[in-house]
Amino acid sequence: MALSDRQGQFGVHSVTLYNRTTKVPIVIAKVIGECTVSFEAEMVDLMGGSNNYLWDTEVGNITSDISMTLKEYDGSMMEIFLGGSLTENSAEATGSIDYQTNEVGTSIFNGSNGITVAITSGDSADLKEGYYTIKATGAGAATVYCMSDVDFQRGVDVTYTDDTLAVFTIDVSSASDVQASWGLTFTKNGTPSFTTNDSAIFYVRKPNSSSIELDFGQSGAEFTNVGVILFGQKKSDGTITSLELYNVKGAGFPINFSEKAWSEASVTMKALYDSTENKIGTYRRTIAA
């Protein structure tokens, strides 16, 4: 009888993380550079006396490291590996002004004698996404700064006024201030009475189909164990291979901002013993008929 066809492991198709309790999928990764599972064994040798060779050897520890290079940045994946808290926002057809917060003093964002920032009605096309700072220069006057000019060409083109990253000034002494080129209205509440050098921040999101915010590094952050299923690339003869690991812990998710390059996240995980399954994992291969 002839030998059966030899079988190898080829390529990677996907990596799926699932909830270990419910078995419900959490996220699937498809843009993968590599995924290597290292089940390397340590051999503990018995040597002694005048013999040049081993008397015996036994299997010691077996590593269970999973090294994965991802070329996609899914929020749910980042939440797991950074131990973070993910907020997923629905589409905002006209954009949004987020977290209007006083930083120094309380006189700027003040419901009685301060201001509120809003999107100018009918002018969301001029919103420039970014982080903004307001610094009071007088009772009803302030300078507004923007942390980056990455979106300044959206709608009406704008520029910085100087090297301080100032973009415009506002005066709400007698009326609300509309910044037409920015799609922003600074609405006065009562009679604004800023304290000079008080500051406040807000964030502008331009019209969008979705957005996420991931807070991480909080005190007491937790890293959740997950189940992982890896699928190899389907071979030309239809053969499919997979590796399921039932209890996996991972942490860390590098984010690289490099010149003209896609960021790649090198993620390290460890496969742990699962007491319910009474095993580490299961490798499966189905050879097409």
VEXBASE-473412 format. One line per field, with one value per residue (C-alpha): x, y, z. Coordinates in steps of 0.02 Angstrom, whole numbers, plus 50000, padded with zeros to 5 digits. Each point is the difference from the previous one (the first is absolute). Layout:
! residues N
east: c(X, ...)
north: c(Y, ...)
up: c(Z, ...)
//
This chain:
! residues 289
east: c(50000, 50070, 50033, 49864, 50029, 50110, 49914, 50076, 49940, 49981, 49963, 49880, 49821, 49929, 50015, 49838, 49985, 49848, 49923, 50052, 49837, 49871, 50106, 49935, 50129, 50077, 50102, 50080, 50168, 50033, 50146, 50135, 50186, 50039, 49939, 50118, 49956, 50156, 49978, 50185, 50050, 50142, 50092, 50071, 50152, 50073, 50189, 50138, 50151, 50120, 49867, 50011, 49819, 49834, 49940, 49823, 49894, 49825, 49886, 50007, 49899, 49912, 49980, 49831, 50041, 49894, 50084, 49886, 50032, 49842, 49984, 49826, 49942, 49831, 49933, 49940, 50170, 50090, 49881, 50047, 50188, 50013, 49882, 49897, 49821, 49929, 49862, 49927, 49902, 49864, 50006, 49994, 49934, 50042, 50148, 50016, 50081, 50069, 50053, 49987, 50102, 50076, 50184, 50056, 49862, 49815, 49958, 50001, 49876, 49877, 49812, 49968, 50143, 50103, 49982, 49949, 50079, 49882, 50004, 49938, 49831, 50019, 50190, 50064, 50095, 50129, 50035, 50184, 50030, 50116, 50040, 49965, 50051, 49918, 50102, 49914, 50082, 49865, 49825, 49919, 50150, 50108, 50127, 49963, 50139, 49998, 50123, 50023, 49966, 49966, 49822, 50019, 49963, 49826, 49868, 50072, 50191, 50073, 50173, 50081, 50015, 50173, 50120, 49901, 49873, 49868, 49863, 49882, 49936, 49823, 49905, 49837, 49985, 49838, 49950, 50041, 50149, 49982, 50160, 49936, 50159, 50000, 49815, 50001, 49888, 50053, 49833, 50004, 49907, 49940, 50142, 50164, 50123, 50158, 50145, 50155, 50112, 49861, 50001, 49883, 50004, 49882, 50013, 49923, 49944, 49956, 49851, 50034, 49932, 50067, 50134, 50081, 50084, 50111, 50054, 50143, 50129, 49871, 50039, 49936, 49987, 49963, 50061, 49869, 50042, 49922, 49985, 50093, 49969, 50130, 49959, 50134, 49979, 49890, 50111, 49971, 49930, 49872, 50089, 49962, 50099, 49963, 50071, 49887, 50078, 49876, 50080, 50112, 50067, 50083, 50053, 50077, 49952, 50135, 49941, 50130, 49990, 50136, 50035, 49896, 49976, 49859, 50014, 50027, 49958, 50106, 49890, 50059, 49880, 50015, 49891, 49954, 49928, 49810, 49932, 49826, 50062, 50143, 50120, 50093, 49928, 49943, 50076, 49881, 50029, 49864, 50058, 49875, 49918)
north: c(50000, 50170, 50136, 50130, 50178, 50104, 50146, 50168, 50160, 50144, 50183, 50091, 50050, 50069, 50011, 50008, 50043, 49939, 50015, 49846, 49994, 50027, 49946, 50155, 50075, 50165, 50049, 49924, 50057, 49975, 50116, 49894, 50002, 49841, 49895, 49877, 49883, 49937, 49830, 49975, 49872, 50007, 49835, 49966, 49888, 49876, 50000, 49943, 49892, 49969, 49973, 50127, 49975, 50018, 49868, 50058, 50152, 50058, 50134, 50159, 50158, 50029, 50181, 50059, 50171, 50072, 50137, 50093, 50148, 50095, 50130, 50055, 50100, 49938, 50088, 49841, 49917, 50152, 50004, 49821, 50017, 50174, 49960, 50150, 50061, 50021, 50121, 49974, 50148, 49988, 50105, 50188, 50078, 50178, 49963, 50024, 50109, 49886, 50023, 50187, 50009, 50139, 49970, 50154, 50089, 49983, 50163, 49945, 49856, 50076, 49988, 50170, 50114, 49902, 49919, 49838, 49938, 49936, 49953, 50146, 49953, 49949, 50016, 49828, 49994, 50120, 49902, 49957, 49846, 50024, 50048, 50183, 50107, 50164, 50122, 50152, 50168, 50111, 49998, 49956, 49962, 49847, 49925, 49829, 49877, 49838, 49858, 49948, 50065, 49825, 50047, 50186, 49978, 49931, 50124, 50175, 49992, 50073, 50019, 50036, 50184, 49976, 49872, 49988, 49893, 50136, 49991, 50143, 50112, 50016, 50145, 49958, 50160, 50052, 49856, 49821, 49979, 49903, 49935, 49969, 49920, 49873, 49955, 50049, 50115, 50059, 50035, 50120, 49956, 50153, 50127, 49905, 50043, 49903, 50002, 50045, 49847, 49876, 49861, 49867, 49863, 49919, 49875, 50016, 49847, 50037, 49913, 49814, 49825, 49941, 50036, 49918, 50058, 49882, 50047, 49894, 49999, 50031, 49952, 49824, 49956, 49817, 49888, 49872, 49821, 49949, 49851, 50008, 49910, 50011, 49946, 49964, 50051, 49878, 49896, 49982, 49825, 50067, 49941, 50107, 50005, 50085, 50013, 50038, 50058, 50003, 50116, 50139, 50154, 50142, 50179, 50141, 50074, 50112, 50149, 50068, 50168, 49981, 50098, 49935, 49829, 49893, 49964, 49819, 49938, 49859, 49915, 49866, 49880, 49842, 49846, 49936, 49837, 49999, 49899, 49986, 49931, 49909, 50051, 50143, 49991, 49900, 49994, 49952, 49956, 49960, 49930, 50037, 49851)
up: c(50000, 49950, 50126, 50022, 49940, 50113, 50087, 50045, 50083, 49878, 50028, 50115, 49963, 50162, 50188, 50100, 50184, 50095, 50174, 50098, 50098, 49863, 49849, 49910, 49879, 50053, 49848, 49845, 49930, 49814, 49957, 50081, 49965, 50095, 50143, 50083, 50142, 50087, 50082, 50032, 50131, 50123, 50022, 50173, 49982, 50122, 49989, 50118, 50029, 49857, 49866, 49858, 49954, 50089, 50119, 49977, 49957, 50044, 49933, 50102, 49968, 49835, 49945, 49938, 49929, 49860, 49898, 49881, 49885, 49959, 49865, 50050, 50151, 50056, 50154, 50085, 49973, 50072, 50149, 50046, 49983, 50078, 50142, 49947, 49994, 49825, 49949, 49826, 49934, 49869, 49841, 50027, 49840, 50054, 50113, 50187, 50134, 50134, 50183, 50027, 50160, 50105, 50034, 50097, 50095, 49967, 49912, 49816, 49989, 50119, 49983, 50079, 49948, 49874, 49830, 49912, 49838, 49866, 49817, 49896, 49927, 49818, 50003, 50051, 49834, 50074, 50160, 50024, 50106, 50146, 50179, 50043, 50149, 50052, 50106, 50072, 49964, 50074, 50074, 49834, 49891, 49970, 49881, 49925, 49958, 49901, 50034, 49818, 49824, 49932, 49944, 49963, 49815, 50032, 49940, 50002, 50008, 50159, 50076, 50167, 50044, 50078, 50074, 50163, 49904, 50022, 49869, 50042, 50140, 50063, 50078, 50086, 50101, 49915, 49885, 49956, 49885, 49838, 49919, 49824, 49932, 50141, 50012, 50184, 50102, 50173, 50084, 50147, 50159, 50094, 50003, 49983, 50136, 49964, 50121, 49901, 49968, 50039, 49869, 49933, 49868, 49876, 49858, 49828, 49902, 49821, 49916, 50004, 49972, 50169, 50129, 50149, 50159, 50098, 50175, 50066, 50137, 50136, 50179, 50031, 49815, 49967, 49860, 49952, 49953, 49834, 49886, 49834, 49836, 49861, 49823, 49872, 49819, 49906, 49889, 49813, 50027, 50126, 50158, 50152, 50162, 50165, 50175, 50147, 50164, 50142, 50127, 49938, 50087, 49905, 50031, 49902, 49831, 49921, 49898, 49880, 49914, 49868, 49842, 49853, 50080, 50066, 50185, 50052, 50174, 50067, 50129, 50121, 50085, 50102, 49988, 50173, 50062, 49999, 50145, 49926, 49834, 50086, 49862, 49920, 49826, 49850, 49826, 49860, 49818, 49873, 49832, 49864, 49914)
//
